[in-house]
């Protein structure tokens, strides 16, 4: 009954299409279409009292398929894969999951939402507190990015992606280059060094970044 009420609300009140409703509720488009067809004569908003009884009576006269049961992913494994392997994303893990369970799996949006709920239940980690402009963190982001020759399509360079982030504001600077031996944040080989882009100066020998 919950699906019937929600489908009616999204269709009548939010003016969503059947395809959009199916994606939002993780249902097949054919199931949503059958619900909408059977509920054409039901008014919205539902009358109070008696709305639920009207839905039950209307659906009781029709044959509406029950939404298929979804196969739950192993969220412990999903989380472990994300944490322990470079380049692994939720999209890649979702694609592997759908290949295994086929139509019994969640849509990508629902997969991400359920993982977010799972992650919230994990033991919270310690959070550092930073003073504005006090710290700049620098590193290289994951694996190298292949640069291809526009004429031949061949890989001519593996670019290293340099990233710097201000601790307090999370203000990010990134640049791709063919090196990984920088002396950040003011190495002259950077086209727009972080101390210029993010504004500030280095205070040796602490190598801390000040605005």
Secondary structure as GFF3:
##gff-version 3
##sequence-region A 1 211
A	DSSP	alpha_helix	2	8	.	.	.	ID=ss1
A	DSSP	pi_helix	9	13	.	.	.	ID=ss2
A	DSSP	alpha_helix	18	25	.	.	.	ID=ss3
A	DSSP	alpha_helix	29	38	.	.	.	ID=ss4
A	DSSP	alpha_helix	51	60	.	.	.	ID=ss5
A	DSSP	alpha_helix	75	84	.	.	.	ID=ss6
A	DSSP	alpha_helix	90	101	.	.	.	ID=ss7
A	DSSP	three_ten_helix	102	104	.	.	.	ID=ss8
A	DSSP	alpha_helix	108	120	.	.	.	ID=ss9
A	DSSP	beta_strand	136	140	.	.	.	ID=ss10
A	DSSP	beta_strand	145	148	.	.	.	ID=ss11
A	DSSP	beta_strand	155	166	.	.	.	ID=ss12
A	DSSP	beta_strand	172	177	.	.	.	ID=ss13
A	DSSP	alpha_helix	194	194	.	.	.	ID=ss14
A	DSSP	pi_helix	195	199	.	.	.	ID=ss15
A	DSSP	beta_strand	201	203	.	.	.	ID=ss16
A	DSSP	beta_strand	208	210	.	.	.	ID=ss17
###
